[in-house]
């Protein structure tokens, strides 16, 4: 079943806007709710929008939305019953419950979606890649240092490190998945540049010590 999960907080737009903007068809949205009247009002508002888009809305009731472990246990039961969700909305709900959703997402390699009301933007992030961030940074320190000050073509990196283009391409893919480098195609050639995340890591020299 193609479904996603969100917490029914007090602001329906934090659930509705990501749902409308993520290009990933769903059959069902599962809303985690409590007996709080505002939470139930939000659920009703979301249900109406989903019904208009031919998507079912199921309510998953928890006794204490501020209980990290209760939320997590319910998510694990849901996973066993329905399989992995397509994505999880971490825009709405109390911080501790969102932490539970985030932990669940990382553990089971599920993308998260969040809505930024300030710029009216919805983003999807595969936060499971965070597990590879530090390992890939250390393993490919030579590449990060090489492009620290200036972006380079893939071929230039290959030449300077005396490694094949296919090897460098694989390593760049890993770094890109961990948000440590960015790539841009210019005149059919791949240019690789460092990200702010990598720059901050390179500033922490002790981090790269054996």
C-alpha positions as a printed Julia matrix, in Angstrom:
210×3 Matrix{Float64}:
   0.0    0.0     0.0
   1.26   3.46   -0.89
   0.83   5.57    2.21
   2.45   8.31    4.25
   2.35   9.32    7.92
   1.84  12.67    9.65
   0.93  13.98   13.1
  -2.39  15.78   13.35
  -1.3   18.97   15.1
  -3.18  22.24   15.24
  -2.39  23.61   11.75
  -3.89  21.67    8.82
  -1.76  23.49    6.21
   1.39  21.83    7.59
  -0.09  18.51    6.48
  -2.14  19.52    3.46
   0.48  21.55    1.56
   3.2   18.85    1.64
   0.59  16.27    0.62
  -0.43  18.34   -2.42
   3.13  19.13   -3.51
   5.04  15.87   -3.16
   5.05  14.07   -6.48
   4.55  10.63   -5.04
   1.07   9.11   -5.49
  -0.58   7.84   -2.32
  -3.5    5.59   -1.54
  -3.72   6.57    2.11
  -2.49   9.07    4.69
  -2.27   7.87    8.27
  -2.71  10.65   10.82
  -1.49  10.22   14.38
  -4.09  11.88   16.62
  -4.92  12.35   20.29
  -8.24  13.1    21.96
  -7.38  16.81   21.87
 -10.21  18.68   20.15
  -7.86  20.77   17.97
  -6.01  17.66   16.84
  -9.31  16.09   15.8
 -10.4   19.3    14.05
  -7.18  19.26   12.05
  -7.79  15.62   11.14
 -11.27  16.47    9.84
  -9.9   19.32    7.7
  -7.2   17.07    6.23
  -9.72  14.28    5.63
 -11.88  16.58    3.51
  -8.97  17.59    1.29
  -7.8   14.0     0.87
 -11.3   12.8     0.02
 -11.42  15.38   -2.77
  -8.18  13.83   -4.11
  -9.48  10.24   -3.75
  -7.03   9.4    -0.96
  -8.15   7.65    2.22
  -7.32   9.04    5.64
  -6.94   6.71    8.6
  -6.59   7.93   12.17
  -4.09   6.3    14.51
  -4.91   7.29   18.09
  -2.22   7.55   20.79
  -2.78   8.29   24.46
   0.24  10.54   24.97
   1.68  12.32   21.94
   4.54  13.54   24.15
   5.64   9.96   24.86
   8.53   9.22   22.44
   8.29   5.46   22.96
   4.52   5.19   22.61
   4.67   6.96   19.25
   7.61   4.8    18.15
   5.92   1.53   19.12
   2.81   2.51   17.17
   4.97   3.29   14.14
   6.68  -0.11   14.34
   3.31  -1.88   14.55
   2.13   0.13   11.56
   5.26  -0.86    9.62
   4.7   -4.55   10.35
   1.08  -4.33    9.25
   1.3   -2.08    6.17
   4.95  -2.13    5.1
   7.14   0.95    4.68
   5.46   4.28    4.03
   6.52   6.28    0.98
   7.44   9.25    3.17
   6.81  10.8     6.58
   5.72  14.38    7.2
   7.75  15.93   10.05
   6.22  19.41    9.77
   3.45  19.12   12.34
   3.2   18.02   15.95
   5.15  18.44   19.19
   8.94  18.19   19.05
   9.26  14.92   20.94
   6.8   13.17   18.6
   8.6   14.57   15.55
  11.83  13.19   17.04
  10.19   9.78   17.19
   9.13  10.06   13.55
  12.65  11.14   12.57
  14.3    8.27   14.45
  11.88   5.85   12.8
  12.67   7.32    9.37
  16.43   6.95    9.81
  16.12   3.41   11.17
  14.02   2.2     8.26
  15.44   4.36    5.44
  12.25   6.34    4.86
  12.38   9.86    3.34
  10.98  12.75    5.37
   8.96  15.67    4.03
   8.76  19.05    5.68
   7.01  22.31    4.93
   8.65  25.69    5.55
   5.91  28.25    6.0
   8.33  31.19    5.8
   9.16  30.54    2.15
   6.1   28.39    1.38
   8.36  25.52    0.28
   8.05  21.76    0.66
  11.16  19.59    0.64
  11.85  15.87    0.74
  15.08  14.6     2.31
  16.41  11.07    2.56
  17.81  11.48    6.07
  18.91   7.85    6.17
  21.97   9.11    4.27
  23.07  10.85    7.46
  24.45   7.51    8.62
  26.97   7.64    5.76
  27.91  11.3     6.07
  30.9   11.07    8.41
  32.17   7.74    7.07
  32.18   9.04    3.49
  33.78  12.32    4.54
  36.73  10.5     6.12
  37.05   7.96    3.33
  37.12  10.63    0.62
  38.99  13.38    2.43
  41.42  13.71   -0.5
  38.58  14.69   -2.84
  37.07  17.16   -0.4
  40.42  18.87    0.18
  41.09  19.0    -3.55
  37.88  20.93   -4.29
  37.83  22.86   -1.01
  38.7   26.19   -2.65
  37.77  25.63   -6.3
  35.25  23.42   -8.11
  36.86  20.95  -10.51
  35.77  18.85  -13.46
  35.42  15.14  -12.87
  38.33  14.53  -15.23
  40.52  17.02  -13.39
  39.91  15.26  -10.08
  40.73  11.94  -11.76
  44.02  13.3   -13.12
  45.13  14.98   -9.91
  44.45  11.91   -7.77
  45.69   9.42  -10.4
  42.48   7.42  -10.21
  40.17   6.27  -13.0
  37.15   8.37  -13.9
  34.85   5.48  -13.0
  36.38   5.27   -9.5
  36.07   9.01   -8.96
  32.51   8.96  -10.31
  31.5    6.28   -7.78
  33.07   8.22   -4.93
  31.43  11.46   -6.03
  28.06   9.69   -6.1
  28.54   8.57   -2.49
  29.58  12.06   -1.41
  26.61  13.56   -3.22
  24.17  11.17   -1.53
  25.56  12.3     1.83
  25.17  15.99    0.83
  28.95  16.53    0.98
  29.38  17.67   -2.65
  27.23  19.11   -5.41
  27.55  18.47   -9.13
  26.7   20.7   -12.08
  26.78  19.73  -15.76
  28.44  22.44  -17.88
  29.01  21.79  -21.59
  28.28  18.1   -20.98
  31.04  17.91  -18.37
  30.49  17.3   -14.68
  31.82  19.96  -12.33
  32.11  19.04   -8.66
  31.97  21.58   -5.85
  32.05  21.3    -2.1
  29.05  22.0     0.13
  28.86  24.15    3.25
  28.47  20.94    5.26
  31.84  19.68    4.03
  33.51  23.04    4.66
  32.4   22.94    8.27
  33.76  19.41    8.64
  37.1   20.42    7.15
  37.32  23.22    9.72
  37.21  20.54   12.46
  40.69  19.13   11.87
  40.48  16.81   14.88
  37.54  15.06   13.24
  39.76  13.51   10.57
  42.47  12.24   12.88
  42.8    8.4    12.97
